Amino acid sequence: MTYSREEVEAAIEGLRLGFIESEKRNHWAWLADAFYHEDATYFCPYGGAMPVFARSREEIRQTHYGRDMDVGSGWAGWSFPILEYAVNGARIFSRWVNRGPGRRPDGTFYETEGVSFITYGGSGKFSSQLDLFDIGHQMKLCDELKEAELLDPRLEMEWVAPMKRRLVDNLMAGIPPTPGA
């Protein structure tokens, strides 16, 4: 189906504003109902450590916007602004950041970049989304935030530490022991 550019842009702009509202509320799961079709798909590989492949709005709510975003107050102070987007027919490319709380001493944000490839499916909702970002860089950012005493202990315990363990375990698989070690 063909959609007008204005309709597609209104949907991604709505999601951008929804992110701002979610940051204020520190609650994300509602976005699934507001912006995704019932049979929408969502995929984020998380560096192979914890791939998320949701095959419905309910699964998107439970995984991406639920388990991964609604981690209690752990994400409080974080924002995830969509910096820019481009529209080509029903396809949307967006560039965004995972922006931690506070700023570095030099005034720059604590952040890592990511991209989304989204397909618009009509009625103001999306039919699919692929998110990509460098999870290793995200873990390094969390270390930097911890050193600056800006990383929420609950977020570290419930999301950062388990993600690091999965990454290390995946990377160590198949590596022979070091001789003489």
C-alpha positions in Angstrom: 0.0 0.0 0.0 1.1 3.5 -0.7 1.0 6.2 2.0 1.6 9.9 1.7 4.9 11.3 2.9 3.0 13.5 5.3 1.3 10.5 6.9 4.6 8.6 7.3 6.4 11.6 8.7 3.5 12.2 11.1 4.0 8.7 12.5 7.7 9.0 13.1 7.3 12.5 14.5 4.7 11.0 16.8 7.1 8.3 18.0 9.8 11.0 18.5 7.4 12.9 20.8 6.3 9.7 22.4 9.9 9.1 23.5 10.0 12.5 25.1 6.8 11.7 27.0 8.2 8.3 28.0 11.3 10.0 29.4 9.2 12.3 31.5 7.1 9.3 32.8 10.0 6.8 33.0 7.5 4.4 31.4 7.8 3.0 27.9 5.5 0.0 27.4 2.5 2.2 26.3 4.4 3.0 23.1 3.7 -0.5 21.8 0.0 0.2 21.7 0.3 3.7 20.5 2.6 3.1 17.6 2.7 -0.6 16.5 0.2 -2.8 14.6 -1.1 -5.9 16.4 1.1 -8.1 14.1 4.2 -5.8 14.0 7.7 -7.3 14.3 10.6 -5.8 16.2 14.2 -7.1 16.1 17.3 -5.9 18.0 20.3 -8.3 18.0 22.0 -6.7 21.1 25.4 -7.9 19.8 24.2 -11.5 19.7 24.1 -11.5 23.5 20.3 -11.2 24.0 18.6 -10.9 20.6 15.1 -9.7 20.8 12.7 -10.8 18.1 9.1 -9.8 18.9 6.4 -11.1 16.6 3.5 -9.0 17.9 2.6 -5.8 19.6 2.2 -7.7 22.8 5.7 -9.2 22.5 7.1 -5.7 21.7 5.4 -4.4 24.8 6.8 -7.2 26.9 10.4 -7.2 25.6 11.7 -4.0 24.0 9.5 -1.4 25.7 8.8 -3.6 28.8 11.7 -5.7 30.0 14.4 -3.7 28.3 13.1 -0.1 28.8 10.8 -0.3 31.9 13.5 -1.5 34.3 11.9 0.3 37.2 13.6 3.6 37.9 16.9 2.4 36.5 16.5 4.4 33.3 15.5 7.5 35.2 17.5 10.4 33.9 18.2 8.7 30.6 16.8 10.0 27.3 16.6 8.4 23.8 16.1 11.3 21.4 15.6 10.6 17.8 18.1 13.1 16.3 17.0 12.8 12.6 15.0 10.6 10.3 14.5 10.1 6.6 11.5 8.8 4.8 11.4 6.8 1.6 7.9 5.6 0.8 6.8 3.5 3.8 10.4 3.1 5.0 11.9 5.2 7.7 15.5 5.4 8.7 16.1 7.1 12.1 19.2 8.0 14.0 19.0 8.3 17.8 21.1 8.1 20.9 21.0 6.3 24.2 21.8 9.4 26.4 22.8 8.8 30.0 22.2 11.1 32.9 24.4 14.1 33.4 27.3 15.4 31.3 31.0 14.8 31.1 33.3 17.4 32.6 33.9 18.8 29.1 30.1 19.4 28.7 29.4 16.6 26.2 26.6 14.1 26.8 27.2 10.5 27.9 25.7 8.8 24.9 26.0 6.1 22.2 24.4 6.3 18.8 21.9 3.9 17.1 19.8 3.5 14.1 16.4 2.1 13.3 14.9 0.8 10.1 11.2 1.1 10.4 8.3 0.2 8.0 5.1 2.2 8.3 1.9 0.1 8.0 -0.8 2.7 8.0 -3.2 4.2 10.6 -0.4 6.0 12.3 1.4 2.7 13.2 4.4 0.7 12.3 4.6 -2.8 10.9 8.2 -3.6 11.6 11.4 -2.2 13.2 15.0 -3.2 13.3 17.2 -1.4 15.9 21.0 -1.5 15.7 23.6 0.0 18.0 27.0 -0.9 19.4 26.3 -2.8 22.6 30.0 -2.9 23.5 30.2 0.9 23.3 27.0 1.0 25.4 28.7 -1.2 28.1 31.7 1.1 28.1 29.4 4.1 28.4 27.8 2.5 31.5 31.2 1.9 33.0 32.0 5.6 32.4 28.6 6.5 34.1 29.4 4.3 37.0 32.8 5.9 37.5 31.1 9.3 37.5 28.6 7.9 40.1 25.7 8.4 37.6 24.8 4.8 36.9 21.7 3.6 38.8 22.6 0.5 40.8 19.4 -1.2 39.9 20.1 -0.7 36.2 23.6 -2.0 36.7 22.3 -5.1 38.5 19.3 -5.9 36.3 20.5 -4.9 32.8 24.2 -3.9 32.6 25.8 -6.8 34.5 23.7 -9.6 32.9 24.4 -8.1 29.4 28.1 -7.9 30.1 28.1 -11.5 31.3 26.3 -12.7 28.1 28.7 -10.7 25.9 31.7 -12.2 27.6 30.3 -15.7 27.5 29.6 -15.4 23.8 33.0 -14.0 23.0 34.8 -16.7 25.1 32.9 -19.6 23.4 35.3 -21.5 21.2 38.5 -19.7 22.3 41.1 -22.2 23.2 42.9 -21.7 26.6 46.1 -19.7 26.5 49.2 -22.0 26.6 50.9 -21.8 29.9 48.1 -19.9 31.6 
